[in-house]
Amino acid sequence: MKIAILSRNPKLYSTRRLVEAATEHGHETRILNVLRCYMHRPGIHYGGEAVTGFDAVIPRIGASVTFYGTAVLRQFEMMNTYPLNKSVAITRSRDKLRSLQLLSRKGIGLPVTGFAHAPDDIQDPIKMVGGAPLVIKLLEGTQGIGVVLAETQKAAESVIEAFMGLKANILVQEYVKEAGGADIRCFVIGDRVVAAMKRQAREGEFRSNLHRGGSASLIRITPEERSTAVRAARTMGLNVAGVDILRSNHGPVVMEVNSSPGLEGIETATGKDIAAMIIQFIEKHAALGRTRTRGRG
């Protein structure tokens, strides 16, 4: 099988592991910088040459290049190349507000959340989530950037005013204090959680992201947490996802569904070969896609 990996940095751990796993399974890979791909109807060019003959494509598209990255991925889809995650699912998951609306409609546990563009009364969205302490998030933020814990009413008002003064879109969410600065990253492939780790924020920090100095450890999740993670990924339409869950007093609540979850933290914490599992999933489903295409002919 010939597999394209859309990644802007071939040295990243996740990209390297996917190449290694694909090679070990006898497949050919090519890493393509998504921003250097250019398109014409009906194909893709890269480095002055047509990109052809790929059976599958693995999108590792950063949040900052979602618009162009998903456009390139759509082009692969038009060329009948099997996508590990579809472009529409990635776009859906990157929109924090849309994600929350879809998850809420499916009855999946979520923190109490408010959204406003320009409220007449800034105190109203604060009241909606139960008052301070509360969390304020930029809709465009990633890896914990643009996430602020406001411990008092006055601090919350000041932060919201500042963000709105910058014309930023924000979410206001309840602060789940009982989580103790920890969350659970559930790594979903297909219809099951293949690995899970606990991410603990460093002392003095409430954001548990590993990029912010958090630590990771193996954890046993409950059947309810497992079901929540799988349902969340399915709601987004993602075959592979990192679902971040908090343990609250009213059960598991989903904080985020990541369409391009990193492999280093989860493989290190669990000792599992997640990259190989991803390649095995592609082997099975890309083959099914080719069979169905031949059947239609």
MIDOSE-1310 file (N, C-alpha, C; in nm, 2 decimals, decimal comma, always signed):
residues 297
mkia	+0,08/-0,12/+0,00/+0,00/+0,00/+0,00/+0,09/+0,13/+0,00; +0,04/+0,23/-0,07/+0,11/+0,35/-0,07/+0,04/+0,46/+0,01; +0,10/+0,51/+0,11/+0,04/+0,60/+0,21/+0,10/+0,74/+0,21; +0,02/+0,84/+0,19/+0,07/+0,98/+0,21/+0,04/+1,03/+0,35
ilsr	+0,14/+1,10/+0,41/+0,13/+1,16/+0,54/+0,14/+1,31/+0,53; +0,03/+1,38/+0,56/+0,03/+1,52/+0,55/+0,09/+1,58/+0,68; +0,21/+1,62/+0,67/+0,28/+1,67/+0,79/+0,38/+1,78/+0,75; +0,38/+1,89/+0,83/+0,47/+2,00/+0,79/+0,61/+1,97/+0,85
npkl	+0,63/+1,88/+0,94/+0,76/+1,85/+1,00/+0,78/+1,70/+1,01; +0,87/+1,65/+0,92/+0,89/+1,50/+0,92/+0,97/+1,46/+1,05; +1,02/+1,55/+1,13/+1,10/+1,51/+1,25/+1,01/+1,49/+1,37; +0,88/+1,53/+1,36/+0,80/+1,52/+1,48/+0,78/+1,37/+1,51
ystr	+0,77/+1,34/+1,64/+0,76/+1,21/+1,69/+0,65/+1,13/+1,62; +0,53/+1,19/+1,62/+0,41/+1,12/+1,56/+0,43/+1,09/+1,42; +0,49/+1,18/+1,34/+0,51/+1,15/+1,20/+0,62/+1,04/+1,18; +0,72/+1,05/+1,26/+0,83/+0,94/+1,25/+0,77/+0,81/+1,28
rlve	+0,69/+0,80/+1,39/+0,63/+0,67/+1,43/+0,54/+0,61/+1,33; +0,46/+0,70/+1,26/+0,37/+0,65/+1,16/+0,45/+0,59/+1,04; +0,56/+0,66/+1,00/+0,64/+0,61/+0,89/+0,70/+0,48/+0,93; +0,76/+0,47/+1,05/+0,82/+0,34/+1,10/+0,72/+0,23/+1,10
aate	+0,60/+0,25/+1,15/+0,50/+0,15/+1,16/+0,45/+0,11/+1,02; +0,43/+0,20/+0,93/+0,39/+0,17/+0,79/+0,50/+0,09/+0,72; +0,63/+0,12/+0,74/+0,74/+0,05/+0,68/+0,75/-0,09/+0,73; +0,73/-0,11/+0,87/+0,73/-0,24/+0,93/+0,62/-0,33/+0,87
hghe	+0,51/-0,27/+0,83/+0,40/-0,35/+0,78/+0,41/-0,36/+0,62; +0,52/-0,32/+0,57/+0,55/-0,34/+0,43/+0,49/-0,24/+0,33; +0,46/-0,12/+0,39/+0,40/-0,01/+0,30/+0,50/+0,10/+0,27; +0,47/+0,16/+0,16/+0,55/+0,28/+0,12/+0,48/+0,41/+0,16
tril	+0,56/+0,50/+0,22/+0,51/+0,62/+0,27/+0,58/+0,74/+0,20; +0,51/+0,85/+0,20/+0,57/+0,98/+0,15/+0,51/+1,09/+0,24; +0,60/+1,17/+0,30/+0,55/+1,28/+0,38/+0,54/+1,41/+0,29; +0,42/+1,47/+0,29/+0,40/+1,59/+0,21/+0,36/+1,71/+0,31
nvlr	+0,44/+1,81/+0,29/+0,41/+1,94/+0,36/+0,28/+1,99/+0,29; +0,17/+2,00/+0,37/+0,04/+2,03/+0,32/+0,04/+2,17/+0,25; +0,12/+2,26/+0,31/+0,13/+2,40/+0,25/+0,20/+2,41/+0,12; +0,28/+2,31/+0,09/+0,35/+2,30/-0,04/+0,28/+2,22/-0,15
cymh	+0,16/+2,17/-0,11/+0,08/+2,10/-0,21/+0,00/+2,21/-0,28; -0,02/+2,20/-0,41/-0,11/+2,29/-0,48/-0,20/+2,20/-0,57; -0,31/+2,26/-0,59/-0,42/+2,18/-0,65/-0,47/+2,23/-0,79; -0,51/+2,14/-0,87/-0,58/+2,18/-0,99/-0,68/+2,07/-1,02
rpgi	-0,79/+2,10/-1,09/-0,89/+1,99/-1,11/-0,84/+1,89/-1,21; -0,83/+1,76/-1,17/-0,88/+1,70/-1,05/-0,77/+1,65/-0,95; -0,65/+1,71/-0,97/-0,54/+1,65/-0,89/-0,46/+1,74/-0,80; -0,34/+1,69/-0,76/-0,26/+1,76/-0,66/-0,12/+1,75/-0,72
hygg	-0,04/+1,86/-0,71/+0,10/+1,87/-0,75/+0,18/+1,90/-0,62; +0,30/+1,85/-0,63/+0,40/+1,87/-0,51/+0,54/+1,87/-0,57; +0,61/+1,97/-0,55/+0,75/+1,98/-0,60/+0,75/+1,97/-0,75; +0,65/+2,02/-0,82/+0,65/+2,03/-0,96/+0,60/+1,90/-1,03
eavt	+0,56/+1,80/-0,95/+0,51/+1,67/-1,00/+0,37/+1,64/-0,95; +0,30/+1,56/-1,03/+0,17/+1,52/-1,00/+0,18/+1,42/-0,89; +0,09/+1,43/-0,79/+0,08/+1,33/-0,68/-0,03/+1,23/-0,71; +0,02/+1,11/-0,74/-0,08/+1,00/-0,78/-0,05/+0,87/-0,72
gfda	-0,14/+0,78/-0,72/-0,12/+0,64/-0,68/-0,13/+0,61/-0,54; -0,17/+0,70/-0,45/-0,18/+0,68/-0,31/-0,31/+0,60/-0,28; -0,30/+0,50/-0,19/-0,41/+0,43/-0,15/-0,48/+0,49/-0,03; -0,40/+0,56/+0,06/-0,45/+0,62/+0,18/-0,38/+0,74/+0,22
vipr	-0,44/+0,83/+0,29/-0,37/+0,95/+0,34/-0,40/+0,97/+0,49; -0,29/+1,00/+0,56/-0,30/+1,03/+0,70/-0,28/+1,18/+0,72; -0,39/+1,25/+0,76/-0,37/+1,39/+0,79/-0,32/+1,43/+0,92; -0,21/+1,49/+0,93/-0,15/+1,55/+1,06/-0,15/+1,70/+1,04
igas	-0,27/+1,76/+1,04/-0,28/+1,90/+1,00/-0,29/+1,98/+1,13; -0,20/+2,08/+1,14/-0,20/+2,17/+1,26/-0,32/+2,26/+1,25; -0,36/+2,31/+1,37/-0,48/+2,39/+1,38/-0,47/+2,52/+1,30; -0,34/+2,57/+1,30/-0,32/+2,70/+1,23/-0,34/+2,69/+1,08
vtfy	-0,33/+2,57/+1,02/-0,35/+2,56/+0,88/-0,47/+2,47/+0,84; -0,57/+2,47/+0,93/-0,69/+2,39/+0,91/-0,75/+2,42/+0,77; -0,77/+2,54/+0,74/-0,84/+2,58/+0,62/-0,78/+2,52/+0,49; -0,65/+2,55/+0,47/-0,58/+2,50/+0,35/-0,56/+2,35/+0,36
gtav	-0,52/+2,30/+0,48/-0,50/+2,16/+0,50/-0,62/+2,07/+0,47; -0,73/+2,11/+0,51/-0,85/+2,03/+0,48/-0,89/+2,04/+0,33; -0,86/+2,15/+0,27/-0,88/+2,17/+0,13/-0,80/+2,07/+0,05; -0,67/+2,05/+0,09/-0,58/+1,95/+0,03/-0,64/+1,81/+0,05
lrqf	-0,68/+1,79/+0,17/-0,73/+1,65/+0,21/-0,86/+1,62/+0,12; -0,94/+1,72/+0,10/-1,06/+1,70/+0,02/-1,02/+1,67/-0,12; -0,91/+1,72/-0,17/-0,87/+1,69/-0,30/-0,83/+1,54/-0,31; -0,76/+1,49/-0,21/-0,73/+1,35/-0,20/-0,85/+1,27/-0,20
emmn	-0,95/+1,31/-0,13/-1,08/+1,24/-0,12/-1,15/+1,23/-0,26; -1,14/+1,34/-0,33/-1,19/+1,35/-0,47/-1,12/+1,25/-0,56; -0,99/+1,22/-0,53/-0,91/+1,13/-0,61/-0,93/+0,98/-0,56; -1,03/+0,96/-0,47/-1,06/+0,83/-0,42/-0,95/+0,77/-0,33
typl	-0,88/+0,86/-0,27/-0,77/+0,81/-0,17/-0,84/+0,80/-0,03; -0,82/+0,69/+0,04/-0,89/+0,67/+0,16/-0,83/+0,76/+0,27; -0,91/+0,85/+0,34/-0,86/+0,93/+0,44/-0,87/+0,87/+0,58; -0,77/+0,87/+0,66/-0,78/+0,82/+0,80/-0,89/+0,90/+0,87
nksv	-0,89/+1,03/+0,86/-1,00/+1,11/+0,91/-1,04/+1,20/+0,79; -1,17/+1,21/+0,77/-1,22/+1,29/+0,66/-1,21/+1,44/+0,69; -1,20/+1,51/+0,58/-1,18/+1,66/+0,59/-1,30/+1,72/+0,67; -1,42/+1,68/+0,64/-1,54/+1,74/+0,71/-1,53/+1,71/+0,86
aitr	-1,49/+1,60/+0,90/-1,48/+1,56/+1,04/-1,37/+1,65/+1,11; -1,26/+1,67/+1,04/-1,15/+1,76/+1,10/-1,20/+1,90/+1,12; -1,27/+1,95/+1,02/-1,32/+2,09/+1,02/-1,42/+2,10/+1,14; -1,51/+2,00/+1,15/-1,61/+2,00/+1,25/-1,55/+2,00/+1,39
srdk	-1,45/+1,92/+1,41/-1,39/+1,90/+1,54/-1,30/+2,03/+1,58; -1,25/+2,10/+1,48/-1,17/+2,22/+1,51/-1,25/+2,34/+1,55; -1,38/+2,33/+1,52/-1,47/+2,44/+1,56/-1,53/+2,41/+1,70; -1,47/+2,47/+1,81/-1,51/+2,44/+1,94/-1,66/+2,45/+1,97
lrsl	-1,71/+2,56/+1,92/-1,86/+2,58/+1,95/-1,94/+2,48/+1,88; -1,91/+2,45/+1,75/-1,99/+2,35/+1,68/-1,97/+2,21/+1,74; -1,85/+2,18/+1,79/-1,83/+2,05/+1,85/-1,92/+2,04/+1,98; -1,92/+2,14/+2,06/-2,00/+2,14/+2,18/-2,15/+2,13/+2,15
qlls	-2,20/+2,20/+2,04/-2,34/+2,19/+2,00/-2,37/+2,04/+1,96; -2,28/+1,98/+1,88/-2,31/+1,85/+1,83/-2,31/+1,74/+1,94; -2,21/+1,76/+2,03/-2,20/+1,67/+2,15/-2,32/+1,68/+2,24; -2,36/+1,80/+2,26/-2,47/+1,83/+2,35/-2,60/+1,77/+2,29
rkgi	-2,62/+1,78/+2,16/-2,74/+1,72/+2,09/-2,74/+1,57/+2,11; -2,63/+1,51/+2,12/-2,62/+1,36/+2,14/-2,63/+1,32/+2,28; -2,64/+1,42/+2,37/-2,65/+1,38/+2,51/-2,52/+1,34/+2,58; -2,41/+1,38/+2,52/-2,28/+1,35/+2,58/-2,25/+1,45/+2,69
glpv	-2,19/+1,40/+2,80/-2,16/+1,49/+2,92/-2,06/+1,60/+2,88; -2,10/+1,72/+2,92/-2,01/+1,84/+2,89/-2,01/+1,93/+3,01; -1,91/+2,01/+3,03/-1,91/+2,11/+3,13/-2,02/+2,22/+3,09; -2,08/+2,28/+3,19/-2,17/+2,39/+3,16/-2,10/+2,50/+3,09
tgfa	-2,15/+2,54/+2,97/-2,08/+2,63/+2,88/-2,17/+2,74/+2,83; -2,11/+2,86/+2,82/-2,18/+2,97/+2,77/-2,10/+3,03/+2,66; -2,17/+3,09/+2,56/-2,10/+3,15/+2,44/-2,17/+3,28/+2,41; -2,09/+3,39/+2,39/-2,15/+3,52/+2,36/-2,05/+3,59/+2,27
hapd	-2,11/+3,67/+2,18/-2,02/+3,75/+2,09/-2,01/+3,89/+2,15; -2,12/+3,95/+2,18/-2,11/+4,09/+2,24/-2,23/+4,11/+2,34; -2,22/+4,04/+2,45/-2,34/+4,05/+2,55/-2,36/+4,19/+2,60; -2,48/+4,23/+2,62/-2,51/+4,36/+2,68/-2,47/+4,37/+2,82
diqd	-2,47/+4,25/+2,89/-2,43/+4,24/+3,03/-2,33/+4,13/+3,04; -2,20/+4,16/+3,06/-2,10/+4,06/+3,07/-2,12/+3,97/+3,18; -2,19/+4,01/+3,29/-2,22/+3,93/+3,40/-2,31/+3,81/+3,37; -2,39/+3,82/+3,26/-2,49/+3,72/+3,23/-2,42/+3,59/+3,19
pikm	-2,33/+3,58/+3,10/-2,26/+3,45/+3,07/-2,19/+3,40/+3,19; -2,14/+3,48/+3,28/-2,08/+3,43/+3,40/-2,18/+3,36/+3,49; -2,30/+3,42/+3,50/-2,40/+3,36/+3,58/-2,45/+3,23/+3,51; -2,45/+3,22/+3,38/-2,49/+3,10/+3,31/-2,42/+2,98/+3,35
vgga	-2,29/+2,99/+3,38/-2,21/+2,88/+3,42/-2,18/+2,86/+3,57; -2,26/+2,94/+3,65/-2,25/+2,92/+3,79/-2,16/+3,01/+3,86; -2,11/+3,11/+3,79/-2,02/+3,21/+3,85/-1,88/+3,17/+3,87; -1,79/+3,25/+3,93/-1,65/+3,22/+3,95/-1,64/+3,12/+4,06
plvi	-1,53/+3,04/+4,06/-1,42/+3,04/+3,95/-1,48/+2,98/+3,82; -1,43/+3,02/+3,71/-1,47/+2,97/+3,58/-1,35/+2,97/+3,48; -1,37/+2,91/+3,37/-1,27/+2,90/+3,27/-1,31/+2,97/+3,14; -1,23/+3,05/+3,09/-1,25/+3,13/+2,97/-1,16/+3,08/+2,86
klle	-1,22/+3,05/+2,74/-1,13/+2,99/+2,64/-1,15/+3,07/+2,51; -1,04/+3,09/+2,44/-1,05/+3,14/+2,30/-1,09/+3,02/+2,21; -1,18/+3,05/+2,12/-1,23/+2,94/+2,03/-1,12/+2,89/+1,94; -1,02/+2,98/+1,91/-0,91/+2,94/+1,82/-0,79/+2,88/+1,89
gtqg	-0,79/+2,87/+2,02/-0,68/+2,83/+2,10/-0,65/+2,68/+2,09; -0,52/+2,64/+2,10/-0,48/+2,50/+2,10/-0,38/+2,48/+2,21; -0,36/+2,35/+2,25/-0,26/+2,31/+2,34/-0,26/+2,40/+2,47; -0,37/+2,44/+2,51/-0,38/+2,51/+2,64/-0,36/+2,66/+2,62
igvv	-0,32/+2,71/+2,50/-0,30/+2,85/+2,47/-0,44/+2,92/+2,46; -0,46/+3,03/+2,53/-0,58/+3,10/+2,52/-0,69/+3,05/+2,62; -0,64/+2,98/+2,72/-0,73/+2,92/+2,83/-0,70/+2,99/+2,96; -0,79/+3,05/+3,02/-0,77/+3,13/+3,14/-0,86/+3,08/+3,25
laet	-0,81/+3,06/+3,37/-0,89/+3,04/+3,49/-0,91/+3,17/+3,56; -1,04/+3,21/+3,57/-1,07/+3,33/+3,64/-1,13/+3,29/+3,78; -1,06/+3,32/+3,89/-1,09/+3,27/+4,02/-1,20/+3,36/+4,09; -1,22/+3,48/+4,04/-1,31/+3,57/+4,10/-1,40/+3,64/+4,00
qkaa	-1,52/+3,69/+4,04/-1,61/+3,75/+3,95/-1,54/+3,87/+3,88; -1,47/+3,95/+3,95/-1,40/+4,07/+3,89/-1,30/+4,02/+3,79; -1,22/+3,92/+3,82/-1,12/+3,87/+3,72/-1,19/+3,82/+3,60; -1,30/+3,75/+3,61/-1,37/+3,70/+3,50/-1,42/+3,81/+3,41
esvi	-1,48/+3,91/+3,47/-1,53/+4,03/+3,39/-1,41/+4,10/+3,32; -1,30/+4,11/+3,38/-1,18/+4,18/+3,32/-1,13/+4,10/+3,20; -1,12/+3,97/+3,22/-1,07/+3,88/+3,11/-1,16/+3,88/+2,99; -1,29/+3,87/+3,02/-1,39/+3,87/+2,91/-1,39/+4,00/+2,83
eafm	-1,38/+4,11/+2,91/-1,37/+4,24/+2,85/-1,25/+4,26/+2,76; -1,14/+4,20/+2,81/-1,01/+4,21/+2,73/-1,02/+4,13/+2,60; -1,07/+4,01/+2,61/-1,08/+3,93/+2,49/-1,18/+3,99/+2,39; -1,29/+4,04/+2,44/-1,39/+4,10/+2,35/-1,34/+4,23/+2,29
glka	-1,25/+4,30/+2,36/-1,19/+4,42/+2,31/-1,10/+4,39/+2,19; -1,05/+4,26/+2,19/-0,96/+4,22/+2,08/-1,04/+4,15/+1,97; -1,17/+4,16/+1,98/-1,27/+4,09/+1,88/-1,25/+3,94/+1,88; -1,21/+3,88/+1,99/-1,19/+3,74/+2,00/-1,32/+3,66/+2,03
nilv	-1,34/+3,55/+1,97/-1,46/+3,46/+2,01/-1,42/+3,38/+2,13; -1,50/+3,37/+2,23/-1,47/+3,30/+2,35/-1,58/+3,21/+2,40; -1,54/+3,11/+2,48/-1,64/+3,03/+2,55/-1,61/+3,05/+2,70; -1,72/+3,04/+2,77/-1,71/+3,05/+2,92/-1,76/+2,92/+2,98
qeyv	-1,68/+2,85/+3,06/-1,72/+2,72/+3,11/-1,70/+2,71/+3,26; -1,78/+2,62/+3,32/-1,77/+2,60/+3,46/-1,63/+2,54/+3,49; -1,58/+2,57/+3,60/-1,45/+2,51/+3,64/-1,48/+2,38/+3,73; -1,43/+2,27/+3,67/-1,45/+2,14/+3,74/-1,34/+2,12/+3,84
keag	-1,36/+2,18/+3,96/-1,26/+2,18/+4,07/-1,22/+2,04/+4,11; -1,32/+1,95/+4,12/-1,30/+1,81/+4,17/-1,21/+1,73/+4,08; -1,18/+1,78/+3,95/-1,09/+1,71/+3,87/-0,95/+1,72/+3,91; -0,92/+1,82/+4,00/-0,79/+1,84/+4,06/-0,68/+1,87/+3,96
gadi	-0,71/+1,94/+3,85/-0,60/+1,97/+3,76/-0,56/+1,86/+3,67; -0,65/+1,75/+3,66/-0,61/+1,63/+3,58/-0,72/+1,61/+3,48; -0,68/+1,55/+3,37/-0,78/+1,50/+3,27/-0,74/+1,37/+3,22; -0,82/+1,31/+3,14/-0,79/+1,18/+3,09/-0,80/+1,19/+2,93
rcfv	-0,69/+1,15/+2,87/-0,68/+1,15/+2,72/-0,71/+1,00/+2,68; -0,83/+0,99/+2,62/-0,87/+0,86/+2,56/-0,83/+0,85/+2,41; -0,75/+0,76/+2,37/-0,72/+0,75/+2,23/-0,81/+0,65/+2,16; -0,89/+0,70/+2,07/-0,99/+0,62/+2,01/-0,95/+0,59/+1,86
igdr	-0,96/+0,46/+1,83/-0,94/+0,42/+1,69/-1,06/+0,33/+1,65; -1,13/+0,38/+1,55/-1,25/+0,31/+1,51/-1,36/+0,32/+1,62; -1,40/+0,20/+1,67/-1,51/+0,20/+1,77/-1,46/+0,16/+1,91; -1,33/+0,18/+1,94/-1,29/+0,14/+2,07/-1,18/+0,24/+2,12
vvaa	-1,17/+0,24/+2,25/-1,05/+0,32/+2,31/-0,94/+0,22/+2,32; -0,83/+0,25/+2,25/-0,72/+0,15/+2,25/-0,61/+0,19/+2,36; -0,62/+0,31/+2,41/-0,52/+0,34/+2,52/-0,58/+0,47/+2,59; -0,54/+0,48/+2,72/-0,58/+0,60/+2,80/-0,47/+0,64/+2,89
mkrq	-0,46/+0,77/+2,91/-0,36/+0,82/+3,01/-0,42/+0,93/+3,09; -0,37/+0,95/+3,21/-0,41/+1,06/+3,29/-0,30/+1,17/+3,28; -0,35/+1,29/+3,25/-0,26/+1,40/+3,24/-0,28/+1,49/+3,36; -0,17/+1,51/+3,43/-0,18/+1,59/+3,56/-0,11/+1,73/+3,54
areg	-0,17/+1,83/+3,57/-0,11/+1,97/+3,56/+0,00/+1,98/+3,66; +0,10/+2,05/+3,62/+0,21/+2,08/+3,72/+0,16/+2,17/+3,83; +0,23/+2,17/+3,94/+0,19/+2,25/+4,06/+0,17/+2,40/+4,02; +0,06/+2,46/+4,06/+0,04/+2,60/+4,03/-0,03/+2,62/+3,90
efrs	-0,06/+2,52/+3,82/-0,12/+2,52/+3,69/-0,24/+2,44/+3,68; -0,35/+2,49/+3,62/-0,47/+2,41/+3,61/-0,48/+2,34/+3,47; -0,40/+2,38/+3,37/-0,41/+2,32/+3,24/-0,32/+2,19/+3,24; -0,37/+2,08/+3,20/-0,30/+1,95/+3,21/-0,22/+1,92/+3,08
nlhr	-0,23/+2,00/+2,98/-0,16/+1,98/+2,85/-0,01/+1,94/+2,88; +0,04/+1,84/+2,81/+0,18/+1,80/+2,82/+0,27/+1,92/+2,77; +0,21/+1,99/+2,67/+0,29/+2,11/+2,62/+0,31/+2,22/+2,72; +0,23/+2,21/+2,83/+0,23/+2,31/+2,93/+0,30/+2,26/+3,06
ggsa	+0,37/+2,15/+3,04/+0,45/+2,09/+3,15/+0,38/+1,99/+3,23; +0,26/+1,94/+3,19/+0,19/+1,84/+3,26/+0,26/+1,71/+3,25; +0,22/+1,61/+3,34/+0,28/+1,48/+3,34/+0,18/+1,38/+3,29; +0,22/+1,26/+3,24/+0,13/+1,16/+3,19/+0,16/+1,03/+3,26
slir	+0,05/+0,96/+3,29/+0,06/+0,83/+3,36/-0,05/+0,73/+3,31; -0,03/+0,61/+3,32/-0,13/+0,51/+3,28/-0,25/+0,51/+3,38; -0,37/+0,49/+3,32/-0,49/+0,50/+3,41/-0,59/+0,40/+3,36; -0,67/+0,34/+3,45/-0,78/+0,25/+3,41/-0,91/+0,33/+3,40
itpe	-0,97/+0,33/+3,29/-1,09/+0,41/+3,28/-1,22/+0,32/+3,30; -1,33/+0,39/+3,34/-1,45/+0,32/+3,36/-1,53/+0,29/+3,23; -1,62/+0,20/+3,24/-1,70/+0,17/+3,12/-1,77/+0,29/+3,07; -1,82/+0,38/+3,16/-1,89/+0,50/+3,12/-1,79/+0,60/+3,05
erst	-1,67/+0,61/+3,10/-1,57/+0,69/+3,03/-1,54/+0,64/+2,90; -1,52/+0,51/+2,89/-1,49/+0,45/+2,76/-1,60/+0,47/+2,66; -1,73/+0,45/+2,70/-1,84/+0,48/+2,61/-1,85/+0,62/+2,57; -1,83/+0,71/+2,66/-1,83/+0,86/+2,63/-1,73/+0,90/+2,53
avra	-1,61/+0,84/+2,54/-1,50/+0,88/+2,44/-1,54/+0,83/+2,30; -1,58/+0,70/+2,29/-1,62/+0,65/+2,16/-1,74/+0,72/+2,10; -1,84/+0,76/+2,18/-1,95/+0,83/+2,13/-1,91/+0,97/+2,08; -1,82/+1,03/+2,15/-1,77/+1,17/+2,12/-1,70/+1,16/+1,98
artm	-1,61/+1,07/+1,97/-1,54/+1,05/+1,84/-1,63/+1,02/+1,72; -1,73/+0,94/+1,75/-1,83/+0,90/+1,65/-1,91/+1,02/+1,61; -1,95/+1,10/+1,71/-2,03/+1,22/+1,68/-1,96/+1,32/+1,59; -1,82/+1,33/+1,61/-1,74/+1,42/+1,52/-1,72/+1,35/+1,39
glnv	-1,74/+1,22/+1,37/-1,71/+1,15/+1,25/-1,57/+1,12/+1,23; -1,50/+1,11/+1,34/-1,35/+1,08/+1,34/-1,32/+0,93/+1,36; -1,24/+0,88/+1,28/-1,19/+0,74/+1,29/-1,08/+0,73/+1,40; -1,00/+0,83/+1,41/-0,89/+0,84/+1,51/-0,91/+0,97/+1,58
agvd	-0,91/+0,97/+1,71/-0,93/+1,09/+1,79/-0,87/+1,08/+1,93; -0,83/+1,19/+1,98/-0,79/+1,20/+2,12/-0,90/+1,27/+2,19; -0,98/+1,20/+2,28/-1,09/+1,26/+2,35/-1,05/+1,29/+2,49; -1,06/+1,42/+2,53/-1,01/+1,46/+2,66/-1,13/+1,47/+2,75
ilrs	-1,13/+1,40/+2,87/-1,24/+1,39/+2,96/-1,20/+1,43/+3,10; -1,29/+1,50/+3,17/-1,27/+1,53/+3,31/-1,36/+1,44/+3,39; -1,31/+1,40/+3,51/-1,40/+1,33/+3,61/-1,47/+1,43/+3,70; -1,60/+1,46/+3,67/-1,67/+1,55/+3,75/-1,77/+1,48/+3,85
nhgp	-1,83/+1,56/+3,93/-1,92/+1,50/+4,03/-2,05/+1,45/+3,96; -2,07/+1,49/+3,84/-2,19/+1,44/+3,77/-2,15/+1,35/+3,65; -2,03/+1,28/+3,66/-1,99/+1,19/+3,56/-1,89/+1,24/+3,47; -1,84/+1,17/+3,37/-1,74/+1,21/+3,28/-1,79/+1,33/+3,19
vvme	-1,71/+1,43/+3,17/-1,75/+1,54/+3,08/-1,64/+1,56/+2,98; -1,68/+1,58/+2,85/-1,58/+1,59/+2,74/-1,53/+1,74/+2,73; -1,40/+1,76/+2,73/-1,35/+1,89/+2,72/-1,32/+1,92/+2,57; -1,27/+1,82/+2,50/-1,22/+1,84/+2,36/-1,21/+1,71/+2,29
vnss	-1,24/+1,71/+2,16/-1,21/+1,60/+2,07/-1,11/+1,64/+1,97; -0,99/+1,58/+1,98/-0,88/+1,62/+1,90/-0,86/+1,53/+1,78; -0,86/+1,59/+1,66/-0,86/+1,51/+1,53/-0,72/+1,47/+1,49; -0,62/+1,52/+1,56/-0,48/+1,49/+1,52/-0,40/+1,47/+1,65
pgle	-0,44/+1,37/+1,73/-0,37/+1,35/+1,86/-0,23/+1,31/+1,85; -0,14/+1,36/+1,94/+0,00/+1,32/+1,94/+0,01/+1,18/+1,99; +0,12/+1,12/+1,95/+0,15/+0,98/+1,98/+0,25/+0,96/+2,10; +0,34/+1,06/+2,11/+0,45/+1,04/+2,20/+0,40/+1,02/+2,35
giet	+0,32/+1,11/+2,40/+0,27/+1,10/+2,54/+0,20/+0,97/+2,56; +0,11/+0,93/+2,48/+0,02/+0,81/+2,50/+0,10/+0,68/+2,48; +0,20/+0,68/+2,39/+0,28/+0,56/+2,37/+0,38/+0,54/+2,49; +0,43/+0,66/+2,53/+0,52/+0,65/+2,65/+0,45/+0,61/+2,77
atgk	+0,34/+0,66/+2,80/+0,26/+0,64/+2,92/+0,21/+0,50/+2,93; +0,17/+0,44/+2,81/+0,10/+0,31/+2,81/+0,18/+0,20/+2,76; +0,29/+0,23/+2,69/+0,38/+0,13/+2,63/+0,31/+0,06/+2,51; +0,21/+0,11/+2,46/+0,14/+0,05/+2,35/+0,19/+0,11/+2,21
diaa	+0,19/+0,03/+2,11/+0,23/+0,07/+1,98/+0,10/+0,12/+1,90; +0,07/+0,25/+1,93/-0,05/+0,31/+1,88/-0,03/+0,33/+1,73; +0,09/+0,36/+1,68/+0,12/+0,39/+1,54/+0,08/+0,26/+1,46; +0,12/+0,15/+1,51/+0,09/+0,02/+1,44/-0,06/+0,00/+1,43
miiq	-0,13/+0,03/+1,54/-0,28/+0,01/+1,54/-0,34/+0,10/+1,44; -0,29/+0,22/+1,42/-0,34/+0,31/+1,32/-0,32/+0,25/+1,18; -0,20/+0,20/+1,15/-0,17/+0,14/+1,02/-0,26/+0,02/+1,00; -0,28/-0,06/+1,10/-0,37/-0,18/+1,08/-0,51/-0,14/+1,05
fiek	-0,56/-0,03/+1,11/-0,69/+0,02/+1,08/-0,70/+0,06/+0,94; -0,60/+0,13/+0,89/-0,59/+0,18/+0,75/-0,59/+0,06/+0,66; -0,51/-0,04/+0,69/-0,51/-0,16/+0,60/-0,65/-0,22/+0,58; -0,72/-0,23/+0,69/-0,85/-0,30/+0,69/-0,95/-0,21/+0,61
haal	-0,96/-0,08/+0,64/-1,06/+0,00/+0,58/-1,03/+0,06/+0,45; -0,90/+0,08/+0,41/-0,87/+0,12/+0,28/-0,90/+0,01/+0,18; -0,87/-0,11/+0,22/-0,90/-0,23/+0,14/-1,05/-0,24/+0,12; -1,13/-0,22/+0,22/-1,28/-0,22/+0,21/-1,33/-0,11/+0,11
grtr	-1,26/+0,00/+0,12/-1,30/+0,11/+0,03/-1,28/+0,08/-0,12; -1,16/+0,01/-0,14/-1,13/-0,03/-0,28/-1,23/-0,13/-0,33; -1,27/-0,22/-0,24/-1,36/-0,33/-0,28/-1,49/-0,27/-0,32; -1,54/-0,17/-0,24/-1,67/-0,11/-0,26/-1,67/-0,03/-0,39
trgr	-1,55/+0,03/-0,42/-1,54/+0,11/-0,54/-1,55/+0,02/-0,67; -1,48/-0,09/-0,66/-1,48/-0,19/-0,77/-1,63/-0,25/-0,79; -1,69/-0,27/-0,67/-1,83/-0,32/-0,68/-1,93/-0,23/-0,75; -1,91/-0,09/-0,73/-1,99/+0,00/-0,80/-1,97/+0,00/-0,95
g	-1,85/-0,03/-0,98/-1,82/-0,03/-1,13/-1,89/-0,14/-1,20
